[in-house]
Structure formats: structure tokens, C-alpha cells
Amino acid sequence: MTRSSLLRDSLIAIAVFAVLALLPFIVPGKGFTDFMVRLAAFGIFATSLNLLVGYAGMESFGHGLFFGLGCYSFGLIMQTFPVSIPVAFLATVGLSIVVGTVVGAICVRLNEIYFAFVTLAFQMLLHSLIIAWTPITGGDQGLTGGIPRPPFLGIRLDDYYHLYLFSTGLLVASLLAMYHIVQSPFGYTLRMIRDNAARAPFLGINVFRVRLMAYVIAGAFGAIGGMIMSLFVSGAFPDFAYWTISGEAIFMIMLGGITVFLGPMVGAVMLLLLNDFVTKMTTHYGLVLGLVILLFALGLRKGLMDFAADLWRDRQTPTSGPRPDTAAKTAASAPARAGE
Amino acid sequence: MDLSALASCLITPSCVITQTTSGLIIGLLLFLVAAGVSLIFGVLKVVNFAHGAFYMLGAYFAYTAYQLSGNYLIAVLAGGIGVALFGLVFERLLISRVYGSPVLMQLLVCYGAILILDDLVKIIWGADFLSFGMPSAFQQLPFVFAGGVVPVFYLFLIVVALAIAGLLGLLISKTRYGKIVRAAAVNPSMVSALGINTGVVYASVFVLGGFLAGLAGGLAAPVRSLTAGMGTSIIIESFIVTVIGGMGSVAGALVGSILIGLVRSFGTIGFPLFTEGLMFVLMAVVLVLKPSGLFGKGGA
């Protein structure tokens, strides 16, 4: 990744943000901005999970740990201390890095199945702490009483357009940062470990350290998603730390695709739209969503953007077929793995 | 944290007996679920995250059978057999399609299934907590050992669960079926080459796991309140048990489950706010000291 490409991508990001900033004037109404704020929260969260799943091959089932941590930590800091939002923001990122380092040090050595179990277990530990420590966290009622939003740098987050700008700005900036991480030498080291963890040490790579770094980075971004959520609901709820939030994030990345950087974003849009549609149509949310998940998981077995990428590749190189590096590692496609 | 309460409990025989029996009950019910998870993973290499939902179904099946028959034995068997049959359908319809898939794919399928099952339970049995009630046969004066009160039903549960654990151990270690199952866990293609239909073996292990989870649900029903989502905590504890005991080991599942049960029951006295957390601490310690689990072979 060269400096010029960083410049180019930054310009693209600024252009995208400018378009996003104008959108509420074209699509009026609080419904749209609300949707986009939620999309920012879940988009960052799902993309950060894909850093682990898609790029590092680390199948975490407990990424909601960081979403819940970001939510509660940010909310609690703002309620307890007279600090500005950026300070609470940085403190939360710092806390998630500390937690990520401790939990990661225990988890990242484990093989795929244990890694999935133990990450989930740590997430449920946070959930049970939230439920148990009622005096601090509000227990199963959640963190109520609202989050103070002192203005900073002229940004007033109690105004919904400001909140929209703040969230989409964070979304664009986070995506840019994560994109550069996966395009960096570090990102390619992750891919190598994913594809051949046995070979990496022979090339002088400390697999443990690289995976731990990936886990911590993904956790920090996951916490940013959680913070946006806590601003959106003006509080925090135990559900944000429950295992279903990890399940939803997994579904988002599987829905959108894990081989393309923006796949999780596409998945987040799809799942949020589906959520809104289903909750409007029926009270049996779980039933409908579960059926959609099964249809998708057993029928398609691949994310939307994975399909698009395969189609694109087939058209580029009609004779040679999909490139082996990605085809063999399409984690969402069982047949590819089964044939290994 | 209340260490003085814990210390004073540990030197009082009555408190030790009460907490130990309640810990054994938590642990042995957990074992019935965790053994299924562990077996299914050992043989099929599939993580059945929906196993907690099987336990829930067992409890609800038993509830309905008890309402209809008034006989607790029939109710427990209805839970076990009902879930075993359900497990067969589940394996053929869903799980058999994700053999060899990445873990997240398997978890995603189970996640979808749990959402559906929890919602179905709410539709069929209602969203409120259901109370099974203590079967009349067990409505007797409790036993008293050294001042510790032990309800008759608790003793019954412990004896039955231990008997099931023993039978399961014999089934796996002594019978021809057990030999095939153990062989299929190590080298399924060789088993298949010897003329054994591994598809049937896989399905049977899943049915066996379902039967155990259903029994656990039926046995737990009188001492737990029934609600959709009651399977979540037990499946996460099962994961912890398999991590502590070692994946695929029935003996490890038994030891791990009883450890978790005791930690939970004594933990409520010493660390009332951190009972759940203690399990995770225990798991983290085992992972750091012996990553393959107490009874696990091979590295994790």
C-alpha cells in the first residue's frame, strides 16, 4: 500500500462522506438518519469481525464482547465523569484494547473450534457481569437515564443530524482505516497465517503476536460500533452483550460475503432492512429470521458479494476459473472446504 | 464477595451437604447435555449449538406429557424419546448438510434453528414462565443428613443421572456399537471401508445426544422454571465443560460438569455477584495450564 493509494482512498472516503452528509436533504425524515446511524454501528461491528473471520481465519463467536463493552463503557463514563465525548471515546477504545489483549492472550492460541467456544464464553462472562452488577450497570433493565452529550468542536450530538454526521463520519473513517490495515503488509501476514499457519513461523513470523494484534484491532473497532449504538439508544442494554449480537454479526458477514472488503457492509444493510421489515410484519421475529438464515445458509452457502466477486473473476479470466487463493478459502462455501 | 460466609459454610456440615447436593444436581443435569455435545463433536465434528434448545424441548415435551398422563416416568421418557426423534429429523434435515463446513457455518445454522425453536416454544406453550410442579411421588419429607436437608427428588435425580452416566460409559467402552462409534471418531473412512454405514452411525450418535438432552430436560423440569431460551445458559456451560474436560471425552464431561456444578453452588455463597464469572475463571485456568482439557488427548 503506497502513499498515493492512501491519498486516493482518503479522497474517495471524503467524497463518500460528502454525499452521505447531503443525503438527509434528499431523503428527508428521521427514519432514514436513524437507519444510517444503526447501519454505522453494525457496519463497523460486522466489518471488524470480518477482519478476524475473512482475513485472519479466526472464527470468533464472541465478537459481541466488544460491542457490549463499547456500549456500556462509553455510557458509564459519560454518566459518571464530567468528561467530553472524545475523551470518553478514547478511554473506551483504550479499555477495549486492554480487554482484547487479556482475552486474546488466552484465546488466540486455540484451534478454530475452541477459539469459537472460548470467545463466546468471554462474551457471556461480560453479559453475566452486566446482569449481576445491578447498582452499576442497571442489571437487566439496562443503563437508563440517558447519556449526557456536551457539545464538542461545535458538534451537538443531541441533534439528530449531528449524530448522523458523527456516526457516518466514524463509519467512513473506520472503514478507511480497516481497509488500509487489510491492505498493509500486516494484512497480508494475516492472510498468510489464515492460509498456512504452519508455514508462517518458518518465514520469521510470530503467529501468536500477529493473531493477538488482529484480535485487539478488531475488538477496538467493534467497541466503536458499540459506542455509536449507545449514543443511538442513549443508554446500553444487556442484549448488546448477549450472544445473539455475535450471531447477528456472523449472519451479516455471511450474508454479505467475507471475501470482499465491503461484503459485511452489504450484509449489514440487508440484515437491518430485513429486521425492520420483519418486525413490522410479524411478532414472530425469531421464526421468520431463523427461516431466512436457514434458507440462506443451506441454500446459498455464500455471501452476496462473494457471488459478485466470483462472477467478476469468471468474466475476467473465463478459462482459468476462480483464483485458487480465494477459491480455496471461501469460508462460507462448504463445498470448497469439503473438497480440500 | 463474601469469603467469611463461604468459610463458615465450609465448616458447617449441614451447609456443605446442602450445597454439595445442589451442586451435584446442577452438574449432573449439565453432564447429560454436555456429554451429547461432546459425543456429537467427537464423532461428527459438528458443534451442535442447538443442543441447549434440545434440552428446552425435552422439558416442554415432559411438561405436556405430564399434563396429559400425570405420570412423571412417562413424562421424562417422553422428553427423552421425543427429543431423540426430533434430533433425527434435525440431523437429516439440517446438520447433515454442514458436515465438514467451517465452524461459523455450523454455528449459523444452529443459530437459525435456535431462533425458530425458541419462537415455536413461545407460540405453542406461551411466553410466560411455566412451572412443572413437584410430582406427587416425591412430595415427601426430605432426608436429613448431619443437619443438611436433602429433598427426596434431589436424591432421585442424582441416582438416575449417575446411572445414565454409567450406562453411557459402558455403552461407549464395552459394546460393539461403542467400538464403532469410537472408531468413527478416529477414522470414519476406514470404518466405512469395513462395510459400516457411517451415515447411520452419525445419525445414531445425534439421536443418542438428543435422547440425553431430552432426558435432562425432563429430569430438570420439576426443579427449573420452563421458559423459551432456557437452553442458552446450559449450552454455554456445556461448552465450558467440554473445554475443561476435553473435547470428545465422556469421562472429562462428567468431571467437568460436576466441577462446574460445585463451583456454581458454593460460588453463590462466596461470590453471589460473580457466580457465573467463576466458571469462566475456572475455564481460563484450565486453558492456560492444560489447553487440551483435563481428559483431552492431543493439543487444542
Interface residues (C-beta under 8 A of the other chain):
Chain A: V53 E59 F61 I106 R109 L110 N111 E112 I113 Y114 A116 F117 V118 L120 A121 F122 M124 L125 S128 L129 A132 W133 W243 T244 G247 I250 F251 M254 H284 Y285 G286 L287 L289 G290 L291 V292 I293 L294 A297 L298 R301 A331 A332 A334 R337 A338
Chain B: F41 V47 L94 R97 V98 Y99 G100 S101 P102 V103 L104 M105 L107 L108 V109 Y111 G112 A113 I114 L115 I116 L117 D118 D119 L120 I123 T232 I236 F239 I240 T242 V243 M247 L273 F274 T275 E276 G277 F280 M283 A284 L287 V288 P291 G299 A300
